[in-house]
Amino acid sequence: MDIPLTTIAVVGLGTMGTGIAEVLARAGREVVGIDVSEAAARQAVASLEASTARSVRRERITEQERHDILARFRTFTDLQAAADAELVIEVVPETYEIKQQVFRELDAVVSPTAILATGTNALSVTRLAAESRHPERVLGLHFFNPAPAMKLVEVVSSVLTAPPAVESVTRLARELGKEPVAVGDRPGFVADGLLFGYLNQAAAMYEANYASREDIDAAMKLGCGLPMGPLALLDLIGIDTARTVLEAMYTASHDRLHAPAPVLGQLSEAGLTGRKAGRGFYTYDAPGGQTVVPDALTPSESAGAVAGREVSSVGVAGSGTMASGIAEVFAKAGYSVVLAARSQEKADTAKARIATSLGRSVSKGRLTEEARDETLGRITPAGSLDSFADVDLAVEAVAEDLEIKRELFATLDKVCKPGAVLATTTSSLPVVAVARVTSRPEDVVGMHFFNPAPAMKLVEVVRTVLTADDVHATVREVCLKVRKHPVDCGDRAGFIVNALLFPYLNNAIKMVEEHYATLDDIDAAMKLGGGYPMGPFELLDVVGLDVSLAIEKVLHSEFRDPGLAPAPLLEHLVAAGCLGRKTGRGFREYARR
């Protein structure tokens, strides 16, 4: 099987097949495109013509190079055209019946030494290989959409696959400018195995009316730096396709987190399968369109508008990084800020940290010296919460410990004037638990900033069942004034971001525990295949393994789902004091500063 892969057949010329054919033709391969639909074949040619024409206009290729690329791509409607191919990649619809039929027919057409690759992202490569007379030459070659742009290719071996076949396609992937990751045969492989569980939980969150589709998507984009929100991504992938992948994953894992959310089935049965249908979680300008248009679920700016309370002065309780960052945000926006810590010395240190942060902004040309001085002038450090007597909004940003927060809120209740809004920045604790220690739980709300607060745009606004409407309105108005994006959510563990993020991180740890993939391969898969700014293990080490474990425990305790139980490896590392970058060792080791 160790022969040059110069002639490659692509069976199925939908979006993915066309993209793969383009990658191959641009890399100098002779490409045989096969589809039972002549219209699909014509569309594939037109797509390549348009793509290469754009490249010429942008001076990335010459007109002669474009001519050569187009000459290397020929289309047919009969599998017999694959007879001379050294490699056949099938990307036909995601069903065993269709794929097995293709493999059976290819057996009678191609050379015994030709490699047969399936582009599936959900079905068993082993089961497909078993249909071939030469199962040792069958493997998975999973490109990501859009194939010309996405760098990741998962090379999937079954227990029957011969190593030379794997070596040949791995070498090809590198020659195509891709990053191949070797994985075993299980539904979803690495990238989709982690991605689709997360997408499923987002769909379930929407179905439960916990948060709007817009807020769920905005939260994950702004809170995690993702290129797309989960519901918009489901529309792009195809809701029916996502359901098929999840069904295959659930059949293999029996993990309730993989059981497709009922809304996916309902939308699929109704034909509302996403962008390709013109409607899914969102409504689009046309079938296949990319532009979201307003529909009955689009929020109205004036709907249910309630006037908020007047806020001119803000108190921030705490002396750590988050408290300093939040105080900086309010002071920059023109608010008078009291920064209170357990001692005057700690408060002064926190203000000095803000001065350093503002100094960096000045040196980078983002802030003038005059604006820096004005911002610092608005911040008054104090060694006691008594200084909050006249603030309109008190924001707590102390340690993530329920008893410490309850004690602080009991003090705020006594110190703050009537009508002051009391906000907690907790990321995982119940807001109502701190509200109940006050005599005015209707004035208490969650205001979850993300770290670093000056840079991160998201604030989760958390209403308890007792929070007054005007208090909720006040916090949303304040968020907009400090140039943050507020998203609404209810008072339950993890809110939006952590409830979706940490199960994904936990599942990545389980992959390593099961020896399915390495840390490096998983991180590479999620960055290259999912567009994530950081791989899960990079992120875990930055967040802190102790913090991650605490959040996982809160999620597991609240939702009681076995799939949310913290991975034992995470618990072992925390017990060993390996907490991530802050200790110099977590999932990886780091040089001490």
C-alpha positions in Angstrom: 0.0 0.0 0.0 3.0 2.3 0.2 2.5 3.9 -3.2 2.1 7.5 -4.2 -1.4 8.8 -3.9 -1.6 10.8 -7.1 -5.1 9.9 -8.4 -7.8 10.2 -5.8 -11.5 9.7 -6.2 -14.0 11.6 -4.2 -17.4 10.0 -4.0 -20.2 12.4 -3.1 -20.0 16.0 -4.3 -21.9 17.8 -1.6 -20.4 20.7 0.3 -17.8 18.5 2.0 -16.9 16.4 -1.0 -16.5 19.5 -3.2 -14.3 21.1 -0.5 -12.1 18.0 -0.3 -11.8 17.8 -4.1 -10.7 21.4 -4.2 -8.0 20.8 -1.6 -6.7 17.8 -3.6 -6.7 19.5 -7.0 -4.9 22.6 -5.6 -2.3 20.2 -4.2 -1.5 18.7 -7.6 -3.6 15.5 -7.4 -5.7 14.2 -10.2 -9.2 14.2 -8.8 -12.0 12.0 -9.9 -15.3 13.5 -8.6 -18.2 11.1 -8.6 -21.9 11.8 -7.7 -25.1 10.1 -8.9 -26.5 13.6 -9.5 -25.3 15.4 -12.6 -26.5 18.6 -11.0 -24.2 18.1 -8.0 -21.3 17.3 -10.3 -21.9 20.5 -12.2 -22.2 22.5 -9.0 -18.9 21.1 -7.8 -17.2 22.3 -10.9 -18.8 25.7 -10.7 -17.7 25.9 -7.1 -14.1 25.2 -8.0 -14.2 27.6 -10.9 -15.5 30.4 -8.6 -13.0 29.6 -5.8 -10.0 29.6 -8.1 -11.2 32.8 -9.8 -11.2 34.5 -6.4 -7.7 33.3 -5.8 -6.6 34.8 -9.1 -8.2 38.1 -8.3 -6.4 38.1 -4.9 -3.1 37.2 -6.7 -2.7 34.0 -4.8 -2.4 31.9 -8.0 -1.8 32.7 -11.6 -4.3 32.2 -14.4 -2.2 29.3 -15.7 -2.3 27.7 -12.2 -6.0 28.1 -12.1 -6.3 26.4 -15.5 -4.1 23.5 -14.3 -6.2 23.1 -11.1 -9.5 22.9 -13.1 -7.9 20.5 -15.6 -7.1 18.1 -12.7 -10.7 17.9 -11.6 -13.0 15.6 -13.7 -16.5 14.6 -12.7 -18.6 11.4 -13.4 -21.8 9.8 -12.3 -20.6 6.2 -12.2 -18.3 4.6 -9.6 -16.5 2.8 -12.4 -14.6 6.1 -12.9 -12.7 5.3 -9.7 -11.0 2.3 -11.2 -7.6 3.9 -11.5 -7.6 5.7 -8.1 -5.0 4.8 -5.5 -7.3 6.3 -2.8 -11.1 6.7 -2.7 -12.7 9.1 -0.2 -16.4 8.6 0.3 -18.5 11.5 1.6 -22.0 10.3 0.8 -25.0 10.8 3.2 -24.4 9.7 6.8 -26.2 6.3 6.8 -24.8 2.8 7.0 -26.9 1.6 4.1 -25.6 4.1 1.6 -22.0 3.9 2.7 -22.0 0.1 2.8 -23.4 0.0 -0.7 -20.7 2.3 -1.9 -18.0 0.1 -0.3 -19.4 -3.1 -1.8 -19.5 -1.6 -5.3 -16.0 -0.2 -4.9 -14.6 -3.6 -4.1 -15.5 -4.7 -7.7 -14.1 -1.6 -9.3 -10.8 -0.5 -7.7 -7.4 -2.2 -7.4 -6.8 -4.5 -4.4 -4.1 -2.1 -3.3 -6.3 1.0 -3.4 -7.1 2.6 0.0 -10.8 3.2 0.8 -11.5 6.0 3.2 -14.8 7.0 4.7 -15.4 10.6 5.6 -17.9 9.7 8.4 -17.8 11.6 11.6 -20.4 9.4 13.4 -20.5 5.9 12.0 -18.3 2.9 12.9 -15.4 2.6 10.5 -15.0 -1.0 11.7 -18.5 -1.8 10.7 -18.0 -0.2 7.2 -14.7 -2.0 6.8 -16.3 -5.4 7.5 -18.4 -4.9 4.3 -15.2 -4.8 2.2 -13.4 -7.8 0.8 -10.2 -6.1 1.9 -11.0 -4.5 5.3 -7.3 -3.9 6.0 -7.3 -1.1 3.4 -10.4 0.7 4.9 -9.9 3.6 7.3 -11.5 7.0 8.2 -10.4 10.3 6.8 -12.4 13.0 8.6 -12.0 16.5 7.1 -13.7 19.5 8.7 -15.9 22.0 7.1 -15.0 24.1 5.2 -12.3 21.6 4.0 -10.1 24.2 2.2 -9.8 26.4 5.3 -9.8 23.9 8.2 -6.4 22.4 9.1 -7.5 19.3 11.0 -7.8 15.9 9.5 -8.6 12.9 11.8 -7.1 9.7 10.5 -9.2 6.9 12.0 -8.0 3.3 12.2 -10.2 0.3 12.9 -8.8 -2.9 14.5 -8.6 -4.2 10.9 -6.7 -1.3 9.3 -3.2 -2.1 8.0 -0.6 0.4 9.3 0.8 1.1 5.8 -2.6 2.5 4.7 -2.6 4.8 7.8 0.9 5.9 7.0 0.0 6.7 3.4 -3.0 8.9 4.1 -1.2 10.6 7.0 1.6 11.5 4.7 -1.0 12.8 2.2 -2.7 14.9 4.8 0.6 16.6 5.6 1.3 17.2 1.9 -2.1 18.9 1.6 -1.0 21.3 4.3 -3.2 19.7 7.0 -2.5 18.6 10.5 -3.4 14.9 10.8 -4.4 13.4 14.2 -4.4 9.6 14.6 -7.4 8.3 16.5 -9.2 5.0 17.1 -12.7 4.1 15.9 -15.4 5.5 18.1 -18.4 7.8 17.3 -17.4 11.4 17.0 -13.7 10.6 17.2 -11.9 13.4 19.1 -13.2 16.8 17.9 -16.8 15.9 17.3 -16.8 13.6 20.3 -16.2 16.6 22.5 -18.0 19.2 20.3 -21.3 17.5 19.9 -21.8 16.8 23.6 -21.4 20.5 24.2 -23.8 21.4 21.3 -26.3 18.9 22.7 -26.3 20.5 26.1 -26.7 24.0 24.6 -29.8 22.7 22.7 -31.2 21.2 26.0 -30.5 24.5 27.8 -32.5 26.4 25.1 -35.3 23.8 25.1 -35.7 24.3 28.9 -36.2 28.0 28.3 -33.3 28.7 30.6 -31.8 31.3 28.3 -32.6 32.7 24.9 -30.8 31.4 21.8 -29.2 34.9 21.4 -27.9 34.9 24.9 -26.6 31.3 24.8 -24.7 32.0 21.6 -23.4 35.4 22.8 -22.3 33.9 26.1 -20.1 31.2 24.5 -18.6 33.6 21.9 -17.8 36.4 24.4 -17.1 34.3 27.4 -15.0 31.6 25.7 -13.8 33.3 22.6 -15.5 30.8 20.3 -16.0 31.7 16.6 -19.7 30.8 16.7 -22.3 30.2 19.3 -23.5 26.6 19.7 -27.0 27.0 18.3 -25.7 29.0 15.3 -23.2 26.2 14.8 -25.9 23.5 15.0 -27.7 25.4 12.2 -24.5 25.4 10.1 -23.8 21.7 10.7 -27.4 20.7 10.1 -29.6 19.8 13.0 -30.5 16.4 11.4 -26.7 15.7 11.0 -26.1 16.6 14.6 -28.9 14.3 15.8 -27.4 11.4 13.7 -24.0 12.0 15.3 -25.4 12.2 18.8 -27.5 9.0 18.3 -24.3 7.1 17.3 -22.4 8.6 20.3 -25.2 7.7 22.7 -25.4 4.1 21.3 -21.7 3.7 22.1 -21.4 5.6 25.4 -24.9 5.4 27.0 -24.0 8.8 28.5 -27.1 10.9 29.0 -25.1 13.9 27.9 -25.0 12.4 24.4 -28.7 11.5 24.3 -30.0 13.9 21.6 -32.1 16.8 23.1 -35.7 16.3 22.1 -35.7 19.7 20.3 -33.2 18.3 17.8 -35.6 15.6 16.8 -38.6 18.0 16.7 -36.8 20.4 14.4 -35.5 17.6 12.2 -38.9 16.0 11.8 -40.4 19.4 10.9 -37.7 19.9 8.2 -36.2 22.8 10.1 -32.7 21.5 9.8 -30.7 24.8 9.9 -29.2 27.0 7.2 -29.7 24.5 4.4 -33.5 24.6 5.0 -33.5 28.4 5.7 -34.7 27.8 9.3 -33.5 26.0 12.4 -32.8 27.6 15.7 -32.7 30.8 13.7 -34.4 31.9 10.5 -32.3 32.8 7.4 -32.9 34.9 4.4 -33.1 31.9 2.1 -32.4 28.1 2.1 -28.7 27.8 2.2 -28.4 31.5 3.3 -26.1 32.8 5.9 -27.9 36.0 7.0 -30.1 35.7 10.0 -33.4 37.6 9.7 -35.8 38.5 12.5 -38.6 36.0 13.4 -41.2 35.6 16.1 -38.5 34.7 18.7 -36.2 37.7 17.9 -36.1 39.9 21.1 -37.6 43.3 20.9 -35.7 46.2 22.4 -38.9 47.6 23.9 -40.6 44.4 25.0 -41.3 44.3 28.7 -39.0 47.3 29.3 -38.8 48.3 33.0 -37.0 51.4 34.2 -33.9 50.7 36.3 -32.7 52.6 39.4 -30.3 55.5 39.2 -26.7 54.5 39.7 -23.9 57.1 40.0 -21.7 55.5 42.6 -20.5 51.9 42.8 -18.8 49.9 45.6 -16.6 47.0 44.8 -15.8 44.6 47.7 -12.5 42.6 47.4 -8.8 43.1 46.7 -8.0 40.4 44.2 -7.5 40.5 40.4 -11.3 40.3 39.7 -12.2 43.0 42.2 -9.5 45.3 40.8 -10.6 44.6 37.2 -14.2 45.3 38.0 -13.4 48.6 39.8 -11.3 49.6 36.7 -14.2 48.9 34.4 -16.6 51.1 36.4 -14.1 53.9 36.9 -13.3 54.0 33.2 -17.0 54.4 32.4 -17.2 57.5 34.6 -18.6 56.0 37.8 -17.4 57.0 41.3 -16.0 53.8 42.8 -15.3 52.8 46.4 -12.9 49.8 46.4 -13.2 48.2 49.8 -10.9 45.4 51.2 -10.3 43.9 54.6 -7.6 46.5 55.3 -6.6 49.9 54.0 -3.3 48.3 52.9 -5.0 45.7 50.8 -7.3 48.3 49.3 -4.3 50.5 48.4 -2.5 47.6 46.8 -5.6 46.8 44.7 -5.7 50.4 43.5 -2.0 50.2 42.7 -2.8 47.2 40.5 -5.3 49.2 38.6 -2.8 52.0 38.1 -0.4 49.4 36.6 -3.1 48.1 34.3 -4.0 51.6 33.2 -0.3 52.4 32.6 -0.1 49.4 30.2 -3.0 50.9 28.3 -1.3 54.2 28.1 2.0 52.7 26.8 0.0 50.8 24.1 -1.7 54.0 23.0 -5.2 52.8 24.1 -5.6 55.4 26.8 -4.3 59.0 27.3 -2.4 60.0 30.4 -5.2 62.4 31.2 -7.9 59.6 31.0 -5.7 57.4 33.2 -5.4 60.1 35.9 -9.2 60.8 35.7 -10.0 57.1 36.1 -7.7 56.7 39.1 -9.2 59.8 40.6 -12.6 58.2 40.6 -11.4 55.3 42.7 -11.4 55.6 46.5 -9.7 52.7 48.4 -11.2 51.9 51.8 -10.4 49.4 54.5 -14.0 48.8 55.6 -17.4 48.1 54.0 -18.7 51.0 56.1 -17.6 53.1 53.1 -20.4 51.6 51.1 -23.1 53.7 53.0 -23.9 55.9 50.0 -23.2 53.7 47.0 -26.1 52.9 44.6 -24.6 49.5 43.5 -22.5 47.2 45.6 -20.6 44.5 43.8 -19.0 41.6 45.7 -15.9 40.0 44.3 -14.4 38.0 47.2 -13.4 34.4 47.4 -15.7 31.8 45.9 -16.8 30.5 49.3 -20.5 30.5 50.2 -20.0 31.3 53.9 -17.6 34.2 53.2 -20.1 35.6 50.7 -23.1 35.2 53.1 -21.2 37.0 55.8 -20.3 39.8 53.5 -23.9 40.2 52.3 -25.2 40.3 55.8 -22.8 43.2 56.4 -23.9 44.9 53.1 -27.5 44.6 54.2 -26.7 46.7 57.3 -24.4 49.2 55.7 -25.9 50.0 52.3 -28.7 52.5 52.0 -32.3 51.4 51.1 -32.7 50.9 47.4 -29.1 50.1 46.7 -28.6 47.1 44.4 -26.5 44.3 45.8 -24.6 42.1 43.3 -22.5 39.0 43.6 -19.9 38.0 41.0 -20.1 34.3 41.9 -19.5 31.9 39.0 -21.0 28.8 40.5 -22.7 29.4 43.9 -26.5 30.0 44.2 -27.3 33.7 44.2 -30.4 33.1 46.3 -28.3 31.7 49.1 -26.6 35.0 49.6 -29.8 37.0 49.0 -31.6 35.2 51.8 -29.2 36.5 54.5 -30.4 40.0 53.7 -33.6 41.7 54.7 -34.0 42.7 51.0 -33.5 39.7 48.8 -35.4 41.5 46.0 -32.4 43.9 45.7 -29.9 41.0 45.2 -28.8 39.9 41.7 -25.9 38.0 40.1 -23.4 40.0 38.0 -20.9 37.5 36.8 -17.9 39.2 35.1 -15.3 37.2 33.3 -11.5 37.4 33.9 -9.8 39.7 33.0 -12.8 42.0 33.6 -11.4 45.0 31.6 -11.0 42.9 28.5 -13.8 40.4 28.6 -17.1 41.8 27.2 -19.5 39.3 28.8 -21.5 39.7 32.0 -24.0 37.0 33.0 -26.9 38.7 34.7 -28.4 36.2 37.1 -32.0 36.6 38.5 -33.2 34.7 41.4 -36.9 34.0 41.9 -36.9 36.9 44.3 -35.0 39.5 42.2 -37.1 42.6 41.5 -37.7 43.6 37.9 -36.2 47.1 38.3 -33.1 45.6 39.9 -32.6 43.3 36.9 -33.2 46.3 34.6 -30.7 48.4 36.6 -27.9 45.8 36.2 -28.5 45.4 32.4 -28.4 49.2 32.0 -25.2 49.5 33.9 -23.6 46.7 31.9 -24.3 48.6 28.7 -23.0 51.8 30.2 -19.7 50.1 31.0 -19.6 48.6 27.5 -20.3 45.0 28.4 -22.7 42.6 26.8 -25.3 41.4 29.4 -26.9 37.9 29.0 -29.9 36.8 31.2 -29.9 33.5 33.0 -31.6 31.9 36.0 -30.0 31.1 39.3 -28.7 27.6 38.7 -25.2 26.0 38.8 -22.8 27.2 36.2 -25.2 29.7 34.7 -24.7 29.6 30.9 -20.9 29.5 30.2 -19.7 27.2 33.0 -22.6 24.9 32.6 -21.6 24.3 29.0 -17.8 24.7 29.2 -16.9 22.5 32.1 -18.7 19.2 31.1 -16.7 19.6 27.8 -13.5 20.0 29.7 -14.4 17.0 31.9 -15.1 14.9 28.8 -11.7 15.8 27.4 -10.0 14.5 30.6 -12.0 11.3 30.3 -10.6 10.8 26.8 -7.1 10.9 28.2 -8.0 8.6 31.1 -9.3 6.0 28.6 -6.1 6.3 26.5 -8.1 7.3 23.5 -6.0 10.3 22.6 -3.1 12.3 23.9 -3.3 15.8 25.5 -1.5 17.3 22.5 -3.8 15.6 20.0 -7.0 16.6 21.8 -5.8 20.2 22.1 -4.8 20.3 18.5 -8.1 18.8 17.4 -10.2 21.4 19.2 -8.1 24.3 18.0 -7.8 23.2 14.4 -11.1 21.4 14.0 -13.3 23.5 16.3 -11.7 26.9 16.0 -11.2 27.1 19.8 -8.7 29.7 21.0 -7.2 27.2 23.4 -7.3 23.4 23.7 -9.1 22.0 26.7 -5.9 21.1 28.6 -4.3 24.4 27.9 -7.5 26.1 29.3 -7.7 23.8 32.3 -4.2 24.7 33.3 -4.9 28.4 32.9 -8.2 28.3 34.9 -6.7 26.1 37.6 -7.5 22.5 38.2 -8.8 23.1 41.7 -11.2 25.8 40.4 -12.3 23.4 37.6 -12.8 20.6 40.1 -14.9 22.8 42.4 -17.1 23.9 39.5 -17.5 20.3 38.3 -18.6 19.2 41.8 -21.2 22.0 41.9 -22.6 21.0 38.5 -22.7 17.3 39.5 -24.4 18.1 42.8 -27.0 20.3 41.2 -28.0 18.2 38.2 -27.2 14.7 39.6 -26.2 13.5 36.2 -23.6 10.7 36.3 -21.9 12.1 33.2 -21.1 15.3 35.1 -19.1 13.5 37.8 -15.6 14.9 37.9 -13.1 12.7 36.1 -10.9 10.8 38.6 -7.7 12.0 36.9 -8.8 15.6 37.7 -9.3 14.7 41.3 -6.0 12.9 41.6 -4.0 15.9 40.1 -5.7 18.3 42.5 -5.0 16.0 45.4 -1.3 15.9 44.4 -1.1 19.7 44.3 -0.8 19.9 40.5 -3.2 22.8 40.0 -2.0 24.2 36.6 0.1 27.1 35.7 -0.1 28.7 39.1 1.8 25.8 40.7 4.1 25.1 37.7 2.4 21.8 37.0 -1.1 20.6 35.9 -1.7 18.5 32.9 1.6 19.9 31.6 4.7 21.2 33.3 5.6 24.9 33.2 8.9 26.8 33.8 8.9 28.6 37.1 9.0 32.4 36.7 
